[in-house]
Amino acid sequence: MLDATNLYGGTRPPAGFSSNAEYVKSVTGGPTAKAFSTNFASLFGRVADARVRPSNLWSGDDEVQGVVSRLRLDAGYEAVRLGDPGMAATQEGLAGPMFAIAQSGLGQFVYRMAAPEQL
């Protein structure tokens, strides 16, 4: 299961769960990944215009790494793993800073996390 939801503006995961992804995993009972939640969906159509592939943070079970990799390639992103499913809450917490950056003058943006020689 791929959880791409954003929790921001005071929205919290369901009671008893540290992240929405943890809740999704409890409902589906299968391997889960949190992905595409730190990317502005309105820019998906412009990703191919980037000089280098922008990054897509994801966290989740090892079993879904292949699926996330295929999806990120199809969408034009470079996957950057944040960690195991326990990191989903940290990833969900990035929605607030991402929106704050956009609202502080940059507007909606893509990002790249890479070693210097890859830029």
Backbone as ProteinMPNN parsed JSONL, in Angstrom:
{"seq_chain_A": "MLDATNLYGGTRPPAGFSSNAEYVKSVTGGPTAKAFSTNFASLFGRVADARVRPSNLWSGDDEVQGVVSRLRLDAGYEAVRLGDPGMAATQEGLAGPMFAIAQSGLGQFVYRMAAPEQL", "coords_chain_A": {"N_chain_A": [[0.849, -1.166, 0.0], [0.523, 2.204, -0.791], [0.915, 5.171, 0.842], [0.15, 8.399, 0.365], [-0.739, 10.632, 1.614], [-1.08, 13.872, 3.186], [-0.494, 15.291, 6.348], [-1.298, 18.092, 7.929], [-1.665, 21.416, 9.32], [-2.717, 21.013, 11.877], [-3.947, 18.563, 11.68], [-4.036, 15.245, 12.734], [-2.695, 11.876, 13.043], [-4.846, 8.949, 13.097], [-6.261, 8.082, 16.292], [-4.121, 6.413, 18.544], [-2.115, 5.786, 16.795], [1.121, 6.507, 15.486], [1.559, 7.619, 13.043], [-0.084, 8.371, 9.925], [0.535, 6.546, 7.973], [1.194, 4.304, 9.504], [-1.328, 3.685, 10.488], [-2.646, 3.071, 8.039], [-1.201, 0.79, 7.314], [-2.044, -0.903, 9.368], [-4.687, -1.31, 8.677], [-4.61, -2.431, 6.084], [-2.863, -4.556, 6.395], [-0.63, -5.282, 5.009], [2.602, -4.817, 3.315], [3.804, -1.473, 3.441], [4.3, 1.852, 2.222], [5.275, 5.221, 2.674], [5.07, 7.765, 0.516], [5.674, 10.325, -1.94], [4.44, 12.292, -0.513], [5.803, 14.559, 0.204], [6.01, 16.107, -1.983], [4.831, 18.528, -4.296], [1.836, 17.987, -5.732], [0.683, 19.435, -7.794], [2.798, 20.091, -9.384], [3.608, 17.825, -10.693], [3.325, 17.451, -13.48], [5.343, 19.022, -14.505], [7.775, 18.033, -13.79], [9.422, 16.614, -15.546], [10.715, 18.642, -16.866], [12.804, 19.471, -15.313], [16.288, 20.082, -14.712], [17.85, 18.133, -13.436], [16.79, 15.043, -11.98], [14.269, 15.586, -9.623], [13.98, 14.971, -6.07], [12.219, 12.414, -4.221], [11.049, 11.803, -1.223], [10.754, 8.856, 0.739], [9.464, 6.43, 3.018], [9.334, 3.234, 4.529], [8.368, -0.267, 4.351], [10.771, -2.814, 3.537], [9.909, -4.572, 1.55], [8.434, -3.086, -0.284], [10.138, -1.529, -1.701], [10.908, -1.97, -4.399], [8.516, -1.413, -5.796], [8.101, 1.284, -5.123], [10.386, 2.324, -6.314], [9.908, 1.828, -9.059], [7.589, 3.398, -9.449], [8.559, 5.978, -8.84], [10.407, 6.369, -10.885], [8.694, 6.312, -13.123], [7.264, 8.61, -12.545], [9.213, 10.505, -12.696], [11.032, 11.098, -10.668], [13.755, 10.886, -8.262], [14.172, 8.467, -5.939], [14.54, 8.858, -2.46], [15.342, 7.285, 0.347], [13.98, 7.604, 3.502], [13.791, 5.964, 5.66], [12.754, 3.122, 7.677], [9.316, 1.94, 8.288], [8.826, 3.236, 10.727], [9.719, 5.81, 10.425], [7.798, 7.228, 9.15], [6.145, 9.031, 10.541], [7.886, 11.164, 11.011], [8.333, 11.931, 8.364], [5.715, 12.672, 7.647], [5.541, 14.893, 9.255], [6.937, 16.767, 7.834], [5.302, 18.137, 6.094], [4.258, 20.583, 7.059], [6.616, 22.356, 7.226], [7.263, 22.28, 4.452], [5.045, 23.522, 3.203], [5.238, 25.987, 4.489], [7.684, 26.999, 3.496], [6.982, 27.262, 0.782], [4.957, 29.187, 1.005], [6.377, 31.332, 1.916], [7.466, 32.752, -0.107], [8.89, 31.351, -2.112], [7.152, 29.782, -3.525], [5.454, 26.904, -4.945], [7.544, 24.064, -5.157], [10.222, 21.887, -6.297], [12.63, 19.564, -5.024], [16.022, 18.528, -4.49], [17.926, 15.997, -3.205], [21.077, 15.082, -2.847], [24.428, 13.837, -3.348], [27.109, 16.203, -3.679], [28.504, 15.914, -6.176], [26.567, 14.92, -7.811], [24.977, 16.929, -8.572]], "CA_chain_A": [[0.0, 0.0, 0.0], [1.25, 3.468, -0.85], [0.224, 6.27, 1.514], [0.676, 9.677, -0.122], [-1.502, 11.703, 2.249], [-0.377, 14.872, 3.985], [-1.119, 15.697, 7.599], [-0.808, 19.415, 8.298], [-2.718, 22.293, 9.806], [-3.337, 20.477, 13.078], [-4.465, 17.213, 11.456], [-3.241, 14.221, 13.415], [-3.03, 10.497, 12.667], [-5.909, 8.362, 13.923], [-5.896, 7.797, 17.683], [-3.393, 5.181, 18.782], [-1.103, 5.576, 15.753], [2.096, 7.596, 15.419], [1.513, 8.199, 11.696], [-1.167, 7.892, 9.078], [1.041, 5.349, 7.299], [1.053, 3.196, 10.449], [-2.752, 3.347, 10.472], [-2.921, 2.416, 6.76], [-0.631, -0.557, 7.403], [-2.884, -1.706, 10.261], [-5.934, -1.615, 7.968], [-4.352, -3.3, 4.94], [-2.144, -5.746, 6.834], [0.453, -5.604, 4.094], [3.721, -3.879, 3.238], [3.338, -0.108, 3.233], [5.283, 2.916, 2.043], [4.852, 6.621, 2.662], [5.819, 8.345, -0.597], [5.086, 11.434, -2.706], [3.75, 13.226, 0.377], [6.59, 15.784, 0.34], [6.089, 16.701, -3.32], [3.614, 19.243, -4.669], [1.171, 17.26, -6.818], [0.409, 20.349, -8.905], [4.004, 20.197, -10.214], [3.942, 16.541, -11.302], [3.416, 17.601, -14.929], [6.523, 19.813, -14.881], [8.98, 17.369, -13.291], [10.279, 16.234, -16.676], [11.453, 19.827, -17.314], [13.909, 19.754, -14.397], [17.627, 19.778, -15.219], [18.139, 16.828, -12.834], [15.589, 14.481, -11.346], [14.035, 15.99, -8.237], [13.884, 13.873, -5.117], [10.953, 11.993, -3.637], [11.293, 11.088, 0.026], [9.834, 7.77, 1.072], [9.814, 5.556, 4.126], [8.45, 2.077, 4.5], [8.849, -1.647, 4.423], [11.718, -3.228, 2.504], [9.204, -5.281, 0.479], [7.828, -2.172, -1.26], [11.17, -0.716, -2.328], [10.828, -2.129, -5.852], [7.331, -0.703, -6.281], [8.386, 2.716, -4.997], [11.398, 2.642, -7.32], [9.248, 1.888, -10.377], [6.693, 4.556, -9.465], [9.323, 7.225, -8.878], [10.945, 6.505, -12.242], [7.571, 6.679, -13.993], [6.867, 9.988, -12.227], [10.337, 11.392, -12.98], [11.739, 11.456, -9.443], [14.787, 10.03, -7.696], [13.726, 8.101, -4.597], [15.469, 8.989, -1.345], [14.703, 6.587, 1.466], [14.103, 8.216, 4.822], [13.97, 4.881, 6.619], [11.721, 2.093, 7.798], [7.993, 2.504, 8.554], [8.855, 4.081, 11.907], [10.072, 7.175, 10.027], [6.659, 7.852, 8.47], [5.679, 10.193, 11.312], [8.826, 12.25, 10.704], [8.036, 12.364, 7.001], [4.438, 13.385, 7.678], [5.8, 16.174, 9.894], [7.567, 17.693, 6.894], [4.297, 18.877, 5.323], [4.208, 21.958, 7.554], [7.734, 23.137, 6.697], [7.198, 22.389, 2.984], [4.065, 24.562, 2.886], [5.765, 27.265, 4.982], [8.671, 27.449, 2.508], [6.238, 27.699, -0.409], [4.203, 30.403, 1.319], [7.304, 32.407, 2.274], [7.952, 33.443, -1.293], [9.434, 30.483, -3.16], [6.09, 29.131, -4.272], [5.588, 25.45, -4.979], [8.901, 23.755, -5.603], [10.771, 20.533, -6.225], [13.878, 19.574, -4.289], [16.965, 17.468, -4.84], [18.846, 15.594, -2.14], [22.093, 14.294, -3.542], [25.826, 14.187, -3.115], [27.45, 17.354, -4.519], [28.893, 15.559, -7.539], [25.385, 14.545, -8.574], [24.22, 18.152, -8.883]], "C_chain_A": [[0.892, 1.225, 0.0], [0.398, 4.553, -0.206], [0.883, 7.572, 1.085], [-0.043, 10.867, 0.511], [-0.588, 12.664, 3.008], [-1.183, 15.156, 5.238], [-0.503, 17.045, 7.971], [-1.977, 20.252, 8.79], [-3.438, 21.749, 11.023], [-3.938, 19.095, 12.911], [-3.506, 16.21, 12.082], [-3.597, 12.837, 12.873], [-4.187, 9.995, 13.533], [-5.385, 8.007, 15.321], [-5.211, 6.438, 17.799], [-2.297, 4.892, 17.771], [-0.167, 6.767, 15.704], [2.092, 8.29, 14.064], [0.295, 7.667, 10.944], [-0.738, 6.614, 8.353], [0.932, 4.123, 8.212], [-0.409, 2.732, 10.508], [-3.109, 2.584, 9.192], [-2.406, 0.98, 6.79], [-1.489, -1.457, 8.288], [-4.184, -2.129, 9.583], [-5.695, -2.625, 6.853], [-3.667, -4.598, 5.328], [-0.985, -6.134, 5.946], [1.566, -4.585, 4.125], [3.225, -2.483, 2.827], [4.511, 0.831, 3.048], [4.585, 4.259, 2.119], [5.695, 7.264, 1.576], [4.997, 9.431, -1.274], [4.383, 12.462, -1.819], [4.524, 14.522, 0.58], [6.839, 16.44, -1.016], [4.768, 17.396, -3.621], [3.005, 18.573, -5.902], [0.912, 18.16, -8.017], [1.615, 20.512, -9.826], [4.357, 18.9, -10.927], [4.13, 16.661, -12.813], [4.635, 18.356, -15.399], [7.838, 19.158, -14.473], [9.938, 17.017, -14.427], [11.107, 17.409, -17.19], [12.661, 20.142, -16.435], [15.24, 19.323, -15.013], [18.121, 18.427, -14.702], [16.863, 16.334, -12.171], [15.433, 15.04, -9.932], [13.868, 14.755, -7.359], [12.446, 13.624, -4.682], [11.295, 11.199, -2.39], [10.285, 9.963, 0.206], [10.369, 7.031, 2.292], [8.872, 4.368, 4.067], [9.154, 0.754, 4.595], [9.787, -1.965, 3.265], [11.005, -3.843, 1.292], [8.627, -4.354, -0.595], [8.858, -1.323, -1.991], [11.117, -0.806, -3.854], [9.657, -1.374, -6.453], [7.567, 0.803, -6.232], [9.39, 3.144, -6.065], [10.778, 2.761, -8.712], [8.354, 3.121, -10.486], [7.462, 5.862, -9.567], [9.942, 7.426, -10.251], [9.854, 6.937, -13.218], [7.162, 8.134, -13.786], [7.998, 10.983, -12.454], [11.136, 11.828, -11.767], [12.856, 10.477, -9.13], [14.362, 9.726, -6.261], [14.855, 8.261, -3.586], [14.777, 8.372, -0.136], [15.028, 7.279, 2.782], [14.305, 7.151, 5.898], [12.829, 3.894, 6.603], [10.373, 2.735, 8.123], [7.93, 3.422, 9.775], [9.191, 5.533, 11.599], [8.913, 7.9, 9.349], [6.147, 9.082, 9.219], [6.591, 11.394, 11.081], [8.549, 12.813, 9.32], [6.732, 13.155, 6.959], [4.608, 14.767, 8.302], [6.446, 17.193, 8.982], [6.56, 18.517, 6.092], [4.237, 20.338, 5.753], [5.361, 22.803, 7.05], [7.699, 23.305, 5.175], [6.222, 23.5, 2.578], [4.556, 25.932, 3.349], [6.795, 27.842, 4.011], [7.958, 27.998, 1.28], [5.543, 29.03, -0.161], [5.105, 31.584, 1.675], [7.939, 33.065, 1.062], [8.47, 32.556, -2.41], [8.332, 29.961, -4.075], [6.302, 27.632, -4.246], [6.901, 25.084, -5.661], [9.153, 22.258, -5.625], [12.092, 20.657, -5.482], [14.739, 18.405, -4.735], [17.876, 17.23, -3.657], [19.839, 14.637, -2.781], [23.475, 14.698, -3.077], [26.201, 15.324, -4.073], [27.8, 17.005, -5.965], [27.721, 15.124, -8.416], [24.522, 15.751, -8.945], [24.834, 18.903, -10.042]], "O_chain_A": [[1.897, 1.274, 0.709], [-0.715, 4.824, -0.658], [2.045, 7.818, 1.406], [0.036, 11.984, 0.0], [0.52, 12.311, 3.411], [-2.409, 15.25, 5.192], [0.683, 17.121, 8.292], [-3.134, 19.845, 8.688], [-4.634, 21.987, 11.196], [-4.396, 18.502, 13.887], [-2.289, 16.343, 11.953], [-4.675, 12.647, 12.309], [-4.466, 10.566, 14.588], [-4.212, 7.676, 15.494], [-5.663, 5.446, 17.226], [-1.618, 3.869, 17.868], [-0.6, 7.909, 15.86], [2.566, 9.42, 13.942], [-0.271, 6.635, 11.303], [-1.547, 5.71, 8.146], [0.613, 3.029, 7.746], [-0.686, 1.534, 10.57], [-3.798, 1.565, 9.252], [-3.094, 0.061, 6.345], [-1.648, -2.643, 7.996], [-4.721, -3.194, 9.885], [-6.473, -3.564, 6.684], [-3.86, -5.624, 4.677], [-0.412, -7.21, 6.113], [1.5, -3.603, 4.865], [2.344, -2.345, 1.978], [5.577, 0.641, 3.633], [3.445, 4.409, 1.681], [6.919, 7.307, 1.697], [3.769, 9.443, -1.186], [3.789, 13.41, -2.332], [3.962, 15.496, 1.082], [7.77, 17.231, -1.171], [3.705, 16.906, -3.24], [3.594, 18.592, -6.983], [0.922, 17.684, -9.153], [1.473, 21.021, -10.938], [5.317, 18.871, -11.697], [5.025, 16.022, -13.367], [4.941, 18.337, -16.592], [8.908, 19.682, -14.782], [11.153, 17.12, -14.262], [12.103, 17.198, -17.882], [13.465, 21.005, -16.789], [15.311, 18.332, -15.739], [18.739, 17.664, -15.444], [15.972, 17.118, -11.845], [16.367, 14.972, -9.133], [13.644, 13.647, -7.847], [11.584, 14.499, -4.765], [11.769, 10.066, -2.474], [9.11, 10.104, -0.133], [11.571, 7.015, 2.554], [7.738, 4.49, 3.605], [10.349, 0.664, 4.876], [9.623, -1.453, 2.158], [11.436, -3.662, 0.153], [8.359, -4.803, -1.709], [8.494, -0.484, -2.815], [11.271, 0.212, -4.529], [9.793, -0.758, -7.51], [7.266, 1.514, -7.191], [9.251, 4.217, -6.653], [11.091, 3.69, -9.457], [8.366, 3.809, -11.507], [7.059, 6.761, -10.305], [9.996, 8.556, -10.736], [10.069, 7.825, -14.044], [6.762, 8.812, -14.732], [7.766, 12.191, -12.41], [11.85, 12.829, -11.829], [12.896, 9.372, -9.671], [14.211, 10.644, -5.455], [15.988, 7.847, -3.835], [13.759, 8.876, 0.339], [16.189, 7.506, 3.122], [14.924, 7.416, 6.929], [12.044, 3.831, 5.657], [10.29, 3.959, 8.226], [7.066, 4.296, 9.843], [8.967, 6.404, 12.44], [9.042, 9.076, 9.008], [5.757, 10.068, 8.594], [6.112, 12.523, 10.968], [8.533, 14.028, 9.127], [6.657, 14.194, 6.304], [3.907, 15.708, 7.929], [6.499, 18.375, 9.322], [6.943, 19.506, 5.468], [4.172, 21.232, 4.909], [5.125, 23.876, 6.494], [8.066, 24.363, 4.664], [6.534, 24.319, 1.713], [4.316, 26.933, 2.674], [6.781, 29.041, 3.734], [8.294, 29.078, 0.795], [5.544, 29.904, -1.028], [4.636, 32.721, 1.727], [8.866, 33.861, 1.207], [8.485, 32.983, -3.565], [8.56, 29.728, -5.262], [7.227, 27.142, -3.598], [7.311, 25.728, -6.627], [8.4, 21.472, -5.051], [12.613, 21.762, -5.332], [14.244, 17.422, -5.286], [18.523, 18.154, -3.165], [19.487, 13.535, -3.2], [23.666, 15.763, -2.489], [25.657, 15.396, -5.174], [27.425, 17.735, -6.882], [27.871, 14.978, -9.629], [23.465, 15.604, -9.558], [24.327, 19.952, -10.437]]}, "name": "protein", "num_of_chains": 1, "seq": "MLDATNLYGGTRPPAGFSSNAEYVKSVTGGPTAKAFSTNFASLFGRVADARVRPSNLWSGDDEVQGVVSRLRLDAGYEAVRLGDPGMAATQEGLAGPMFAIAQSGLGQFVYRMAAPEQL"}
